[in-house]
Amino acid sequence: MAERMKWIEVIMPQLAESLVSATIGKWLKKPGDRVEQYEPICEVITDKVNAEIPSTVDGIMGDLLVEEGTTIAVGEAICRMQVAAADDEQMAEQVTQVSQQNNAQLGSVTPAGHDANQPMRNRYSPAVQSLAAEHGLNLQAIQGTGAGGRITRKDVLAVIAQGGQTSIPSAQSSSEASPSASPFSSLNKSGAETGISAREAVSAPDAGVPVRHSGIHLTESPKIPQIEVEGGGQGRSEYFIDVTPVRNAIARNMRQSVSEIPHAWTMIEVDVTNLVMLRNKLKDEFKRKEGINLTYLSFMMKGVVNAIKDYPIMNSVWAVDKIIVKRDINLSMAVGTEDSVLTPVIKHADQRNIAGLAREIDDLARKTREGTLKLDHMQGGTFTVNNTGSFGSILSQPIINYPQAAILTFESIVKKPVVINDMIAVRSMANLCLSLDHRILDGVICGRFLQRVKENLEGYNMETKVY
């Protein structure tokens, strides 16, 4: 007797509390394809991260109700699936759980595969990633049997059943092997394992020490992402690049920020010589103890957090007839990849010491490079810190991370001759550049805020504790 089948609708799940819609980026299954439970059926794009919607049942894909590139509201049907019939109570429970289970599985940004023969080889579903992490398996060593070489949950279970054990690659090897590794990844070789701070080679002012040998511009040529191009035939004087959903979201957010927020900009110079000496004193022991690098960015963030405590208006948003000052200090951290910039959030940064901030920086930067950020990592930011010095930049004017009130960039540390008490001394100097929302903030308050950050950074000494 043939198995009795029924149709169910898959709806757009509630990806996060603050999001009411999402864009279908790409369908991973077409009508007639067999779908396994936990296997992704489509990619969705939000203003925060890319995510995959996994199937919560085994079945056959039916009609695709939404075209790629279409934005759809939460709760609306995106496709139909044919599943084995169950009793009414069980079927009703399955349909009810579709959205809930999708929410639990969503949140990973997976690297795109570039193998022409196995285009899905490096696309991992959340279920596959979780299962592999739980058993310490290296997904690169597992053969995928799914469409396009994709690794399915059954593939991972088969390796587990055989007692297979592989080690998960380190952050450095992962970033070097992955085609989606951030431009920051090359800095691992020079010590900036978090991909955020690039001034690892700046040393204490000892005789005979080179002034500076760091920055992405001195370590490698920037990687060029693989893109879909049309009109690129021979003899043409131009070609066209398709705008991806991620790039379109960035464009929309940047346009909203500069069109709605009246930007102003100011800069201050900071003497970080003592900070450089302190970090050089602590970095080796910290690396042995924690297993991660003690970057300059963790010290800088601590200085910013303490300054925000003194000037809480910096931690606010514009609400037309009110200014909302946030009590929690949640620092957004700008991290770049080849084709986008993401801003994961360090929650309650004011409750962390320098070592705690260093661990958060390393963890979030690694997850950004590996494509494992979840929506929760991207939400709740109240003030953004950027490390443009990673590229050797000494001056920049950042765009505010909407709807926050300000963004601060930490530029490259450079040794310069500085006049101190009418004498010339060689000091390690860095610029701090602040973009501000002039509806909320004015020059006086921002000048005082920058002065306080400067005092905090210049106040580090050889006795400063990171714990």
C-alpha positions in Angstrom: 0.0 0.0 0.0 1.4 3.4 -1.0 2.3 5.7 1.9 -0.4 8.3 2.5 0.9 11.9 2.1 -0.3 15.3 3.2 0.7 18.8 2.4 1.9 21.4 4.9 3.0 25.0 4.5 6.3 26.3 5.8 6.1 29.8 7.1 8.7 32.5 7.5 9.8 32.2 11.2 10.3 35.0 13.7 14.1 35.3 13.2 14.5 37.8 16.1 12.2 39.9 18.3 13.0 43.1 16.5 12.7 41.7 12.9 9.4 41.5 11.2 10.5 40.4 7.7 13.3 38.8 5.8 14.4 38.3 2.2 14.6 35.0 0.4 18.2 35.0 -0.8 18.4 31.6 -2.5 16.3 28.5 -2.6 18.5 25.4 -1.8 15.7 23.0 -2.8 13.5 22.9 -5.9 10.1 21.4 -6.4 10.3 17.6 -6.4 13.5 17.4 -4.3 13.5 15.1 -1.4 14.2 17.0 1.9 15.6 15.5 5.0 14.8 16.7 8.5 17.2 19.5 9.5 18.4 20.0 5.9 18.3 23.7 4.8 15.7 24.6 2.3 16.6 28.2 1.7 18.8 31.1 2.6 17.3 34.2 4.1 18.8 37.7 4.4 18.2 40.1 7.2 19.7 43.4 8.2 21.8 41.5 10.7 23.1 38.3 9.3 22.4 35.6 6.7 20.6 32.6 8.0 19.3 29.2 6.7 15.8 27.9 7.3 16.1 24.1 7.9 13.3 21.7 7.4 11.7 20.3 10.5 10.3 17.2 8.8 11.2 14.6 6.1 9.3 15.2 2.9 9.2 16.3 -0.7 9.5 20.0 -1.7 6.4 21.3 -3.4 5.6 24.8 -4.7 7.9 27.6 -3.9 5.6 30.4 -3.0 8.2 33.2 -2.8 10.7 34.1 -5.5 14.4 34.8 -4.7 15.0 38.4 -3.8 11.5 38.9 -2.4 11.0 40.3 1.1 8.3 38.5 3.1 6.7 39.2 6.4 7.1 36.9 9.4 4.3 34.3 9.5 3.6 34.2 5.8 4.0 30.9 3.8 7.2 30.6 1.8 6.6 27.1 0.3 4.6 23.9 0.5 6.0 20.4 1.4 4.5 16.9 1.0 5.0 14.8 4.1 3.9 11.4 5.3 0.4 11.6 6.9 0.2 11.3 10.6 -2.7 11.4 13.0 -4.3 14.8 13.2 -2.9 15.6 16.6 0.7 14.8 15.6 0.4 16.7 12.3 -1.0 19.8 14.1 1.9 19.6 16.5 4.4 19.4 13.6 3.0 22.4 11.8 3.0 24.4 15.0 6.6 23.6 15.7 7.9 24.5 12.2 8.5 28.2 13.1 9.8 27.4 16.6 12.3 24.8 15.4 13.5 27.1 12.6 14.2 29.8 15.1 16.3 27.4 17.2 18.3 26.3 14.2 18.8 29.7 12.5 21.7 32.0 12.9 24.8 30.7 11.1 26.4 32.5 8.2 28.1 29.8 6.2 31.0 30.2 3.8 30.1 29.8 0.2 31.7 26.9 -1.6 33.8 27.6 -4.7 34.4 24.0 -6.0 32.7 23.8 -9.4 32.1 20.1 -8.9 30.9 20.4 -5.4 29.3 23.9 -5.1 27.6 23.1 -1.8 30.7 21.4 -0.2 31.3 24.2 2.3 27.7 25.1 3.1 26.9 23.6 6.5 23.5 23.6 8.1 23.2 24.6 11.8 22.3 21.1 12.8 25.4 19.7 11.0 27.6 22.4 12.7 26.3 21.7 16.1 26.6 18.0 15.8 30.2 18.2 14.5 31.2 20.6 17.3 29.7 18.4 19.9 31.7 15.4 18.8 34.9 17.3 17.9 34.7 16.5 14.2 36.4 18.4 11.4 33.8 19.0 8.7 36.5 19.5 6.0 37.4 15.8 6.5 33.9 14.5 6.0 32.6 13.4 2.6 29.3 14.9 1.7 26.6 12.9 0.0 24.0 15.6 -0.3 23.3 17.8 -3.3 26.4 19.5 -4.7 28.6 17.7 -2.2 26.8 19.1 0.8 27.4 17.4 4.1 24.1 16.2 5.6 23.3 15.2 9.2 23.4 11.6 8.2 26.9 12.0 6.9 28.0 13.3 10.3 26.1 10.6 12.2 27.8 7.9 10.0 31.2 9.2 10.9 30.2 9.2 14.6 28.9 5.7 14.3 32.3 4.6 12.9 34.1 6.2 15.9 35.7 8.8 13.7 37.5 11.5 15.6 39.1 14.5 13.9 40.4 17.7 15.5 38.7 21.0 14.7 41.3 23.3 13.0 42.6 26.3 14.9 41.3 29.8 14.1 44.5 30.5 12.2 44.3 27.4 9.9 40.6 27.9 9.4 40.9 31.4 8.3 43.8 30.5 6.0 41.9 27.6 4.4 38.5 29.1 4.2 37.7 31.1 1.0 35.5 33.4 3.1 38.3 34.3 5.6 38.5 37.9 6.5 41.3 40.1 5.2 42.2 40.3 8.9 43.1 36.7 8.9 46.6 37.3 7.6 47.3 39.2 10.8 47.3 36.0 12.7 50.7 35.3 11.4 52.0 38.5 13.1 50.1 38.0 16.3 46.7 39.7 15.9 44.7 36.6 16.1 41.4 38.3 16.7 41.6 40.0 13.2 40.9 43.3 14.9 44.2 44.8 16.0 47.0 45.0 13.4 49.6 46.9 15.4 51.1 43.8 17.0 54.6 44.6 15.8 54.7 48.0 17.5 57.2 47.5 20.3 58.5 49.4 23.3 60.8 52.3 22.5 63.9 50.3 22.7 67.0 51.0 20.7 67.3 49.2 17.4 63.6 48.2 17.2 62.0 48.8 13.8 59.4 51.6 13.9 56.6 49.6 12.4 56.0 46.4 10.4 52.3 45.7 10.6 49.1 46.3 8.9 47.2 44.4 6.2 48.8 46.6 3.5 52.2 45.2 4.4 51.3 41.6 4.9 49.3 40.5 1.8 47.3 41.7 -1.1 43.6 41.9 -0.2 41.6 38.9 -1.3 39.1 39.4 -4.1 35.7 37.6 -3.5 34.2 35.4 -6.1 31.3 37.3 -7.7 28.8 36.7 -10.4 29.5 39.0 -13.4 27.5 39.7 -16.5 28.5 41.4 -19.6 32.2 40.5 -19.1 32.9 39.4 -22.6 36.2 40.1 -24.4 36.6 43.5 -25.9 34.2 45.2 -23.6 35.3 48.4 -21.8 33.1 47.6 -18.7 31.3 44.8 -16.9 28.6 44.5 -14.4 28.6 43.0 -10.8 25.4 41.6 -9.4 24.4 43.3 -6.1 24.1 40.5 -3.5 21.4 40.7 -0.8 24.1 41.3 1.8 25.6 44.2 -0.2 22.1 45.6 -0.8 21.4 45.5 3.0 24.6 47.3 3.7 23.8 49.9 1.1 20.3 50.4 2.5 21.6 50.8 6.1 24.4 53.2 5.1 22.0 55.3 3.0 19.6 55.5 6.0 22.4 56.5 8.3 23.8 59.4 6.2 20.3 60.6 5.1 18.7 60.6 8.5 21.6 61.4 10.8 23.4 64.8 10.5 27.0 63.6 10.8 29.7 65.6 12.4 33.3 64.5 12.9 36.2 65.2 15.2 39.6 63.7 16.1 42.1 63.6 18.9 45.7 62.4 19.1 46.7 60.0 21.9 50.2 59.1 23.2 50.0 55.3 23.7 53.6 54.7 24.5 52.9 53.4 28.0 50.1 51.2 26.6 52.5 49.7 24.0 55.0 48.9 26.7 52.4 47.4 29.0 51.0 45.2 26.3 54.5 44.0 25.4 55.1 43.1 29.0 51.9 41.1 29.4 51.2 39.6 26.0 53.3 36.4 26.2 52.1 35.4 29.6 48.5 36.2 28.6 48.8 34.1 25.5 50.1 31.1 27.5 47.4 31.5 30.1 44.4 32.3 27.9 45.3 30.9 24.5 44.4 34.1 22.7 46.2 37.3 22.0 46.0 40.4 24.2 45.3 43.0 21.6 45.4 46.8 21.8 41.7 46.9 21.0 40.8 45.4 24.4 42.6 48.2 26.2 41.0 50.8 23.9 37.5 49.4 24.6 38.0 49.5 28.3 39.0 53.2 28.0 35.9 53.9 25.9 33.6 52.1 28.3 34.9 54.1 31.3 34.5 57.3 29.3 30.9 56.4 28.5 30.2 55.9 32.2 31.2 59.5 32.7 29.3 60.8 29.6 26.3 58.5 29.3 24.7 60.7 26.6 27.2 59.1 24.2 25.2 55.8 24.7 21.9 57.0 23.3 19.6 57.1 20.3 17.3 59.7 18.7 13.6 59.1 19.1 12.0 62.2 17.4 10.6 63.8 20.5 12.9 62.1 23.0 16.5 61.1 23.4 16.8 57.5 24.8 19.9 57.0 26.9 20.8 53.3 27.3 21.8 52.1 30.7 23.6 49.0 29.4 26.8 49.6 27.5 26.9 47.1 24.7 29.8 47.8 22.3 29.4 47.0 18.7 32.7 45.9 17.1 33.2 46.4 13.3 34.7 43.3 11.7 35.3 43.2 7.9 35.2 40.2 5.5 35.9 40.3 1.8 32.4 41.4 0.8 30.8 42.9 3.9 31.2 44.5 7.3 29.5 43.0 10.3 29.1 44.5 13.8 28.8 41.8 16.5 28.1 43.1 20.0 29.9 42.7 23.3 27.0 42.7 25.7 27.5 44.5 29.1 31.0 45.6 28.2 31.0 47.8 31.3 31.0 44.7 33.5 34.1 43.2 31.9 37.8 43.7 32.7 40.4 44.0 30.0 41.0 40.2 29.9 37.2 39.6 29.5 37.0 42.1 26.7 40.0 40.4 25.0 38.2 37.0 25.1 35.0 38.5 23.7 36.9 40.3 20.9 38.6 37.0 20.0 35.4 35.0 20.1 33.3 37.4 18.1 36.0 38.1 15.5 36.6 34.3 15.0 32.8 33.6 14.6 32.6 36.4 12.1 35.4 35.0 10.0 34.1 31.4 10.3 30.5 32.5 9.5 29.0 31.2 12.7 27.5 34.4 14.1 23.9 34.2 15.3 21.3 36.9 15.3 21.7 37.4 19.0 25.4 38.3 18.4 24.3 41.2 16.2 21.6 42.8 18.4 21.5 45.4 21.2 24.6 47.5 20.3 24.6 51.0 21.8 28.0 52.4 20.7 30.4 51.2 17.9 34.1 50.9 18.0 36.1 50.3 14.8 39.8 49.5 14.3 40.7 51.1 11.0 44.4 51.0 12.1 44.3 47.3 11.0 44.7 48.6 7.4 47.4 51.1 8.3 44.9 54.0 8.3 45.9 57.1 10.3 42.7 59.1 9.6 39.1 58.2 8.8 35.6 59.5 9.0 33.3 56.5 9.8 29.6 56.3 9.1 27.5 55.9 12.3 26.0 52.5 12.9 22.3 53.5 12.8 20.5 54.2 15.1 23.4 54.8 17.5 24.6 58.3 18.4 28.3 57.8 17.6 31.1 55.6 16.3 34.8 55.8 17.3 37.7 54.5 15.2 41.1 53.5 16.6 43.8 54.4 14.0 47.2 52.9 13.5 49.9 53.3 16.1 52.8 55.2 14.6 56.1 56.3 16.2 56.5 60.1 15.8 58.8 62.8 17.2 56.8 64.6 19.9 57.7 67.8 21.8 57.6 67.2 25.5 58.9 69.9 27.9 60.6 71.7 24.9 62.5 68.5 24.1 61.9 66.1 21.2 61.0 62.5 22.1 60.0 59.5 20.0 56.6 58.4 21.1 54.0 55.9 19.9 51.0 58.0 18.8 47.5 57.1 17.5 44.5 59.1 16.3 41.0 58.6 17.6 38.3 59.7 15.1 34.7 60.2 16.3 31.6 60.6 14.1 28.6 61.9 16.0 24.9 62.5 15.5 24.6 66.3 15.7 20.9 66.0 16.7 22.0 64.5 20.0 25.6 65.5 20.5 27.5 68.7 20.2 31.2 69.6 20.0 31.6 70.4 23.7 30.3 67.1 25.0 32.2 65.1 22.3 35.4 67.0 23.0 35.2 66.2 26.6 34.3 62.5 25.9 37.4 62.2 23.6 39.6 63.9 26.2 38.4 61.4 28.8 39.2 58.5 26.4 42.6 60.0 25.8 43.2 60.3 29.6 42.1 56.7 30.1 44.5 55.4 27.4 47.4 57.5 28.5 46.7 56.5 32.1 47.8 52.9 31.5 51.1 52.1 33.2 53.3 49.1 33.9 51.3 48.3 37.0 47.9 48.2 35.3 46.1 44.8 35.8 44.1 43.1 33.1 42.2 40.9 35.5 
